[in-house]
Amino acid sequence: MNLAIFDFDGTISFKDSFRGFIIYYHGYLSFILGSIILTPVYLLYWFRIISNNTMKEKVISYYFRDEMVMDFEKKCSEYSTNEINKIVRSKAKDRIDWHQARGDKVIVVSASVNSWLKIWCEENKIELIATELDIKDGRLSGKLKGRNCYGVEKVNRIKKEIELEIFEEVYSYGDSKGDREILELATKSYFKPFRD
């Protein structure tokens, strides 16, 4: 049996699901306002003054801190069911189907939050490793549970949850610097493979 590792945003999808979920949850105007307010955070990250993990927590905190978990998860389920398929690249889905038809184990490893990817992954019989959010007293704390599933953390999470040695081949599909480590992990790697 082989293993196929797919990044989601930009690889399977042609739009960023995180951005899309914020707009779905709060509306476009609130997203734009938030983007303006968060500009210093994005610039600090751009100039490598703060880490990807810190940047992600500040964005999560701004948009979702103190949200009730039940309300948040309901919105995530709606978004996953109603919107995710609209941003999936047909070539990426065909490749997933190809792996599954061969009997390969297929996983999505994403820096996006598991809450809005899990239903789509379950419906398509794909395992999911993704960023998780911290919860305090039934509300989102604005912090991450563990680290952002990005870069080397993707490999750390894969090795923690999957016994790589049992697979004959490891395929990996990614599109950004955050996928470099999973591409290096693979025996067969593909960078930006589903672009038209």
N, C-alpha and C positions, 0 to 999 in steps of 0.2 A: 504494500500500500504506500501511496505517496501523500505528502502534505502540501496543500496550497494555501499560502498566506496572502491575504488581500488587504491593503490599506483601503479605507472607504472614501474619504473626502478627496476629490480630485482624481482618484483612480477608478473606483466603481462609479462615483457620482461626478457630474460635470459642474455642480455647484456645491458650495460649502454648507453642510447640513447644520453646523453650529449657528452660522449667520441666519440661515433659513428658519431655524427654530426660534431664535430670538425675535425675529419679525413675526412669526406665527403666534408667539406667546404675547408679545407686547404691542405689536403694530409697527409699521414702518417709521412713523415720526419719532416714536420712542427709541427705536433703534438708531436713527440718525442723531438724536440728541445724545444718546449714550456714547456713540462713536466720537462725537465732539468732546464730551467730558473726559473720555478715556484716551484721547489723543496723547497726552503726556506719558501714559502707561505704554502705549504702542511704540512711542519714540524711544523710551528707555529700553524696551525689548529690542527694537531695531538696532540700536547702538550697543547692544549686548551688555547693558548696565544691570538689567534684571534678567532672570532666567525665564524660560518658557513656562515653567511651573508657576512662578510668581505672577507672570502676566495673566495666565489662565485663571488663577484664583481671583485676581482683581476684577476680571471681566465677569466671572461667575457671581462674585459677591455683588457687583453693581446691579446686575440684572435679576438675580434670583435669591439673594440673601433674605431669610425670614419667610420665604414662600412656604405654604403648607405642602408637605410631601404628597398628600393625596391629590391636591389640585395640580401640582406639578406633574405627577405621574400620569394623571388623566390626560393632560395636554400632550405629554410625550407620546402616549398611546395613539391619540388622534393624529398627531403629526406623522408618526411612523406609518400608520395605516393609510392616511389620505394623501401624504405628500412625498414620501421617500421614493416611491416608484417613479414619480415624475422627473426625478433628477438622476436616475440610474442610466448609465451608458449601456446601450443595447449590446455592444461588443463585450463589455465586461460581464454582463449577465450571461451571454453565450459562453464565455470562457468558464464561468462558474458552473454552468450546466454541463460543460464538457468534462470538467474535473469530477463532478458528481456521477456522471454516467460511467466513468472509469472506476468508480469506487474509491476515489481519493477523499481524504479528510479535508474539508474546506473551513477555514476560519477567517473572520474579519478581525483585524487588529487596528484599533482606531484611537486617535486622541480625542475624538468626539465622545460625548457622554453616553454611557450604555443605555440610559433610560429611553432615548429616542431612536436607537438603532435596534434594540433587542427584539421588538415585535417583527420588524422586517426580516431580521436574521432568522427568527424562529419560523416564520412563514416560508422561508426559502431553505430551511434545514441547514443553516450555516451556524457554526459556533461563533461566539463573540467574546473578544477581549477588548475592553475599552476603559476610558477614564470613568471613575466613580465619584459621586458627590457625598460629602459628609452630612450627616443628619443629627440634629440635636432637638430632642423633645418634639418630634413630629414636624420639624421645620428644617429647611436647608440652612446650614450654617454659613454658607458662602465660601467654605473651604473644600478642598479635594480630599477624598478618602484615599490615602496613599499619594502617589505621584501621578502627574499627567502622563498618560500612555503615549509617549512621544519619544522618538529617537532611541537611545539605548534602553529606555524603560520598556519599549515594545519587546525587545529581545528578552529582558529580564522577566517580563510577565509570561512570554511564551515558554521559556525554559522552566518556569515555576509550575506551569499548568500542563505542559505537554512533554512527553518523553520523545525527544527528537530522534534518538538512536534507532527507533523501530521503523523509521521510514526509509525507503530506498532512495527517493528523491524528495527534495524540498523546493517547491516553486514559490517565488515571491514576486508580488506586483506592487509597485509604489510609484509616486510621482513627485516627491519633494525631499528636501534634506532631512526631514523628520523620518523618512523611510530608509535612509542609507543603511542603517544597521540591519534591518530585516532583509534588505537586498543582499548584503554581504553574508548574511547567515545562510542563504539559499544555495543549493547546487545549480539552480536555474533561476536567474533573476531577470525581471522585465521592468524597465523604467519608462513611464508614460506610454504603456502599450496599447491603450484603447482610444487614442486620439484619432479623429478623422483626418 
